[in-house]
Amino acid sequence: MPTLKFDGQSIEYRIRVSARARRVSIVVGSGGAELVVPKGADTDRARAWLQDRAGWIARKQNELHTRAGMAEDAIRVRSGSRMLYRGNTVTLRLAPDQRGTPSLVEAVLTLPLAATRRTPAGLLEAWMRARAREIIEDSVARYAACLGRWPRSVRLREQRSRWGSCGIRDDLNLNWRLVMAPAEALDYVTLHELCHLFERNPGKAFWSRVARHMPEYALLRTWLRSQGARILTPIVDQSENS
């Protein structure tokens, strides 16, 4: 496998020639990079273009490794814990004497506990599900309008092994935990499932339709594959001294 050199670091990459690609692009994962080259394009020029971006690729890989190292077996709900929301890291703050609804201000998510019977984990999940409903329904509406076709219904699910699905009767099932992913990654899953309204099987015609509306979809799919475990872990209560 060919490699790039940057600051003493070797970065493995592979080349994929794509008949669907309209321009040269890079897909970065924790294990290396993929150079996507349109069919008929000058491969040597594409390699030189890739080498000029070696520093950017190295930074992206370091970010992926850092985030992967932060992954745990559960999201433990206590003051000071960190989690993802809309692709950004937020810090949890439990407020036992405070009333009201959860609020997110300057990357701190405050959970008021004085007037609820829910546990902190239950309150956090309820808030996230409500936000997911709003955000996912907005995403579906935008991309359905763009495609000119709407699903029969949209349901939020707790799915441990998939981000979404499209039923034979045009019902969309989307994982509410996508609210933790970057907005672009959530939109990719929405678009992906809506494209199944036209093409049930993920063949050439399907991916061509996805790429037509979201050329960078491969980068977003890579993010979900590399970071998915981090946002699919259970949300659990944990006392301050445990």
Secondary structure, 3 states (H helix, E strand, C coil): CCEEEECCEEEEEEEEEECCCCCCEEEEECCEEEEEEECCCCHHHHHHHHHHCHHHHHHHHHHHHHHHHHCCCCEEECCCCEEEECCEEEEEEEECCCCCCCEEECCEEEEECCCCCCCHHHHHHHHHHHHHHHHHHHHHHHHHHHHCCCCCEEEEECCCCCCEEECCCCEEEEEHHHHHCCHHHHHHHHHHHHHCCCCCCCCHHHHHHHHHHCCCHHHHHHHHHHHHHHHHCCEEECCCCC
